[in-house]
Amino acid sequence: MEMDHIIPESLGGPTVRENLWLACSMCNDHKSNRIAAADPSTGEVVRLFDPRRDVWSVHFAWTTDGCSVVGQTPTGRATVVALRLTRVEAVEARRAWVLVGWHPPKD
């Protein structure tokens, strides 16, 4: 895990608690300095998920096997694509976590 600026420093985001969150390095690399991306269903550019103000369960759901995340809203769908949350490495890691009872989260 690494610290990520929700609004990147390159876009004027401050280094304060309210603008920081933990992200896996691969997700953070894919996010780069973006704060918005296209919703794959509509093509509309929407803001990415903000873990400090958005509710995860409003924007995302787990597939029945618990291995893949599915965007439920324009923000959720755009975030899934932009951060590549369904990349093979992430899905396989979650599959192992499901087997040992660590995933999906209960809340």
Wavefront OBJ file of the C-alpha trace (Angstrom):
o trace
v 0.000 0.000 0.000
v 1.077 3.563 -0.573
v -0.272 7.015 0.126
v -2.215 8.528 -2.738
v -3.477 12.046 -3.176
v -7.189 11.961 -4.068
v -6.667 15.241 -5.897
v -3.107 14.852 -7.189
v -0.439 17.344 -6.175
v 0.094 18.066 -9.876
v -3.499 19.367 -9.963
v -3.113 21.441 -6.810
v -4.146 18.812 -4.279
v -2.709 19.463 -0.816
v -0.857 16.925 1.304
v -3.389 16.877 4.146
v -5.275 13.980 5.748
v -8.526 14.845 3.942
v -6.807 14.467 0.571
v -4.858 11.263 1.288
v -5.808 7.598 1.271
v -4.102 4.210 1.031
v -3.999 2.599 -2.375
v -2.256 -0.447 -3.736
v 0.654 0.611 -5.897
v -0.850 -0.860 -9.084
v -4.158 1.002 -8.608
v -2.266 4.190 -7.817
v -0.099 3.755 -10.915
v -3.202 3.333 -13.087
v -4.919 6.328 -11.482
v -1.866 8.492 -12.115
v -2.894 12.142 -11.863
v -6.502 11.649 -12.970
v -9.544 12.770 -11.021
v -12.040 11.843 -13.747
v -12.507 9.238 -16.469
v -15.108 8.139 -19.002
v -18.041 5.995 -17.907
v -17.758 3.018 -20.287
v -21.559 2.771 -20.519
v -22.226 6.358 -21.609
v -18.865 7.847 -22.590
v -19.544 10.737 -20.212
v -16.494 11.937 -18.280
v -17.234 11.658 -14.549
v -15.189 12.041 -11.405
v -13.428 9.021 -9.963
v -14.486 7.453 -6.667
v -13.398 9.515 -3.660
v -12.918 7.227 -0.650
v -13.110 10.206 1.726
v -16.608 11.286 0.717
v -18.214 8.479 -1.297
v -19.793 5.280 0.045
v -18.221 2.207 -1.545
v -21.421 0.132 -1.594
v -23.284 2.856 -3.498
v -20.799 2.780 -6.379
v -19.556 -0.836 -6.395
v -20.602 -4.433 -5.780
v -18.750 -7.742 -5.713
v -19.499 -10.508 -8.180
v -21.080 -13.583 -6.563
v -17.693 -15.304 -6.295
v -16.233 -12.218 -4.551
v -13.346 -11.957 -7.002
v -14.341 -9.039 -9.201
v -15.667 -5.588 -8.493
v -18.495 -4.178 -10.625
v -19.270 -0.490 -11.020
v -22.907 0.329 -10.173
v -22.887 4.045 -11.029
v -21.110 6.197 -13.617
v -18.431 6.985 -11.009
v -18.106 3.314 -10.092
v -17.850 2.132 -13.685
v -15.324 4.822 -14.608
v -13.215 3.979 -11.548
v -13.247 0.240 -12.282
v -11.926 0.913 -15.779
v -9.491 3.724 -14.900
v -7.861 1.840 -12.011
v -8.155 -1.497 -13.844
v -9.797 -3.074 -10.814
v -10.610 -6.234 -12.767
v -7.044 -6.847 -13.974
v -5.956 -10.493 -13.780
v -3.536 -9.940 -10.879
v -6.197 -8.312 -8.701
v -8.838 -10.945 -9.470
v -6.419 -13.791 -8.752
v -5.335 -12.204 -5.468
v -8.970 -11.838 -4.427
v -9.634 -15.460 -5.410
v -6.914 -16.571 -2.965
v -8.301 -14.254 -0.267
v -11.798 -15.717 -0.758
v -10.414 -19.231 -0.274
v -8.946 -18.330 3.131
v -11.959 -16.260 4.220
v -10.401 -12.802 4.002
v -12.597 -11.540 1.199
v -15.008 -9.999 0.333
v -15.274 -7.488 3.171
v -18.356 -7.890 5.330
v -19.188 -4.181 5.562
l 1 2 3 4 5 6 7 8 9 10 11 12 13 14 15 16 17 18 19 20 21 22 23 24 25 26 27 28 29 30 31 32 33 34 35 36 37 38 39 40 41 42 43 44 45 46 47 48 49 50 51 52 53 54 55 56 57 58 59 60 61 62 63 64 65 66 67 68 69 70 71 72 73 74 75 76 77 78 79 80 81 82 83 84 85 86 87 88 89 90 91 92 93 94 95 96 97 98 99 100 101 102 103 104 105 106 107
